[in-house]
Amino acid sequence: MYVATLIANPERANLSSALAIQTAIKLGVQGMVWLAENIACDIEMVKFPENTEMVWQELQEQGIDFVIQQIEGRRKKVLLADMDSTMIRQECIDELAIEAGVGAHVADITARAMNGELDFDAALIERVGLMKGLDSSVIQHVLDTRIDLMLGGPELVATMKANGAYAALVSGGFTDFTQAVAATLGFDENRANTLLHADGKLTGKVKMPILGREAKVEALNDLTAKLNLISEDVIAVGDGANDLGMLMLAGTGVALHAKPIVAAECDVRLNNADLTGLLYVQGYKKSDFVFPKAVSES
């Protein structure tokens, strides 16, 4: 059995009953189940339809995401998430660069590295070098004034954890930021690179070895081994080229508002939904969502 899930951006809620029914008919079935009215629905099928790419394209033109997968095993036991431009809206190193007066230059390098145009390690070393001499206090300033959570993140983490899942934040960014974001969202652990400090200032260096694409794959393997699970039990989410390894290995790899090189490789592409889309992909209904009080009131 297969299931096709249609997902709209919750702020637009533009998934009409008519569109859902039309899509079901195109897929060769007559019925669907609402996960959230005007936001997400499931369409169950006995066999994999041959017209999925055409249906996906038609729905994308209307701002609706379309995911098709086997029903069995769709609900996962591990959430493995990237941080920058995934669980938060920003790239932390770009925000630090603004404080250092090299924002545009660093943002250009970041964009090219995330699209796979530059070697990740070399690009990170170059950008961190431009931060040399910044007061260490600038990190808390950036966290307080420049970092915003991606919509749906609190519900994603809280709902999966309430249903027994393990949540890990794995970033090519920096522990100074992942520790704060992980604590805010309730992740069980976080892994990232370490910015080096001396005498209250950034040294312009990062602790080696650098956590890049392969380290995210290693994190997935470490977690599944520790939890006595397999890669099929993992839902991973990211947007950049350094996420591709873990996205391809996970049972469900979600390219969220991803760079073209990432979207081209992933079967699950969410270009419109927020992070609650990962819950709908797993078959959760909106009525199942857990809304963490501390985050929702912040």
C-alpha positions, 0 to 999 in steps of 0.5 A, spaced: 500 500 500 502 507 498 500 513 500 500 520 497 500 526 502 498 533 499 501 539 504 499 546 503 503 552 507 499 552 514 499 560 513 495 560 506 491 553 508 490 553 500 488 545 499 481 545 497 476 539 497 476 540 490 483 540 489 484 534 493 478 530 490 481 532 483 488 529 485 485 523 488 481 521 481 488 523 477 491 517 482 486 512 480 482 512 487 476 516 489 477 517 497 482 521 501 483 522 509 484 529 512 490 530 516 488 538 517 482 541 513 485 545 508 492 544 509 494 536 509 490 530 506 492 523 505 490 519 499 491 511 499 493 507 493 494 499 492 499 501 487 504 506 485 501 511 480 505 512 474 503 519 473 506 522 480 511 527 476 506 530 472 501 530 479 507 533 483 508 539 478 501 541 477 500 541 485 507 545 485 504 550 481 498 551 486 503 551 492 501 544 494 507 539 496 506 532 494 509 526 497 508 519 495 511 513 499 509 506 502 504 506 508 508 501 512 513 504 516 512 511 515 512 514 522 519 514 524 523 513 531 528 518 530 528 525 527 535 528 525 535 535 523 540 540 520 539 547 523 541 553 519 535 554 514 532 548 517 530 549 524 532 556 524 531 561 518 538 564 518 545 561 517 548 563 523 555 564 520 552 569 515 549 573 521 556 573 525 559 576 518 554 582 519 557 583 525 564 583 523 562 587 517 563 582 511 556 580 511 555 580 503 562 576 502 560 571 507 553 570 505 556 569 497 560 563 500 555 560 504 550 560 498 555 557 494 557 552 499 550 550 500 549 548 493 555 544 492 559 549 488 565 549 493 568 544 498 565 545 505 571 544 509 575 549 505 569 554 505 568 554 512 575 555 514 575 561 510 569 564 513 571 562 520 577 566 519 574 572 517 571 572 524 577 573 527 577 578 533 570 578 534 568 579 541 565 572 544 559 576 546 557 577 539 554 570 539 549 571 544 547 578 541 546 574 535 542 569 538 538 574 542 537 579 536 538 575 529 536 568 530 528 566 529 525 559 529 523 556 523 515 555 523 513 548 525 519 546 529 517 546 536 511 542 534 515 537 530 520 536 535 515 536 541 510 531 537 515 526 535 518 526 542 511 525 545 510 519 541 517 516 543 522 518 538 529 521 539 531 528 536 538 530 534 540 536 531 546 535 527 549 541 524 555 544 520 555 550 524 557 551 531 556 548 538 555 555 540 548 556 536 546 548 536 546 548 544 542 554 544 537 552 539 537 544 541 535 547 548 529 551 546 526 546 541 527 540 546 532 536 542 535 530 545 542 532 543 546 536 538 552 535 534 556 541 530 563 544 529 566 548 535 569 555 534 575 556 538 575 562 543 581 565 546 581 571 551 574 573 550 575 573 542 574 569 536 580 566 534 578 565 527 579 558 527 575 552 528 576 545 532 578 540 527 576 535 524 570 539 521 563 536 521 561 536 514 557 531 510 560 525 512 560 527 519 552 527 518 552 520 515 556 518 521 551 521 526 545 517 523 549 511 523 551 512 531 544 514 533 541 508 530 546 503 533 546 506 539 538 506 539 538 499 536 534 501 530 536 502 522 536 507 517 529 506 515 527 508 522 530 515 521 526 521 518 532 527 516 531 534 514 536 539 511 537 544 505 544 544 503 549 540 499 552 537 506 545 534 508 545 530 502 548 524 505 544 523 511 538 525 507 539 519 502 541 514 507 535 516 512 528 512 511 525 518 509 530 524 507 526 531 506 529 536 502 526 542 506 526 549 501 532 546 499 538 548 494 537 546 487 542 540 488 539 537 494 532 538 491 534 534 485 536 528 489 531 527 494 524 524 493 521 528 498 521 535 497 517 540 501 517 547 497 511 550 501 510 547 507 513 549 514 516 544 519 509 541 521 510 538 514 514 532 516 509 530 521 503 530 515 508 526 511 508 521 517 501 521 517 500 525 524 493 529 524 493 536 526 489 534 532 495 529 534 500 535 535 503 537 541 504 545 542 510 546 547 508 551 552 514 555 553 516 555 546 509 558 543 509 563 548 516 566 547 
